[in-house]
């Protein structure tokens, strides 16, 4: 098997592309298998809940213009009081 650094890079992966992983436990024990990016995404999204997130250190700004003036870029988060907002 070659080194990972020697494999070509896929510039834009798609959901049907395959990844390689190790099945922990199972039969046979710790076997190597493949799965698609779509299958991984389905696993993650079915196990992701709002309770699994912690957002801290978000700077408070009066509004979007103040956040931009404060140095934030489009897509970054800030808060106004108790409201979490995204710079647009």
N, C-alpha and C positions, 0 to 999 in steps of 0.2 A: 504494500500500500504506500502511495506517495505522501509527501508532506502536504498539509493543507495549504501552505503558502504557495505551492506549485500548481494548484488547481486554478482554472480560469475564474475570474470574478463575473458574476451575473450582474450587469448594470442595473437592471430593474426586475427584481424577483416578482413572480406572479404566484397566485394562490395555489396553483397546481404543482409548483416546484416541490421537490422532495428534500427533506432533511434526514440526517442520520442520528439515531439516539440509542440509548441502552435501556432495556426494560429491567428495572430493578426487581429482583425476586423473579417470580414467574417460572415457567418451564419451557425451555431450559433456563436455568438461573442466569441472570445478567446478560441476556442475549442482545445482540445488536439488531436493530430493525430500522425501517424507514417510515416516514409519515410526511404528509403534505403540510404546507404552510397553512392551508385552510383548516386542516384538522387541529393544528396547534392553536390557531385563532379561536376555533370553537371551544376547545378545552379551556383556554384562558377566559373567554367571555362568559362561559357557564359557571366559572368559579370566582368571578370578580364581582364584588359587592361594594356599595358605598361605604360600608363599615370597614373595609380593608384599606381605606385611604386616610392619611393624615396630612393635612396641609398646614404648614407653619411658616412663619417668617415672611408673610405676604404684606408688603408695604401698603399703607393707606394713602389714598389720594382723593381729592374732592370729586374729580370727574376724569373722563378720558383724556381731555386736553392737559390736565395737570399731570397725569401719569406719563404722557409723552414728553412733556417739559421736564419731568423728573428723570427721564432717561430710559423709560420702557419702550419696547418695540411692539409692533403688531403681533398679536398672539400671546404675549406675556400676560400674566395675571396680576391684579391688584385688588384692593378692597375699598369700599366706601361704607364705613360703619360695619354692619354685619353682612353686607352683600359682596359676594365674590364676583369680580368682573374681569373681562378679557379686553385688552387694548385692541381697538379696531381702527 
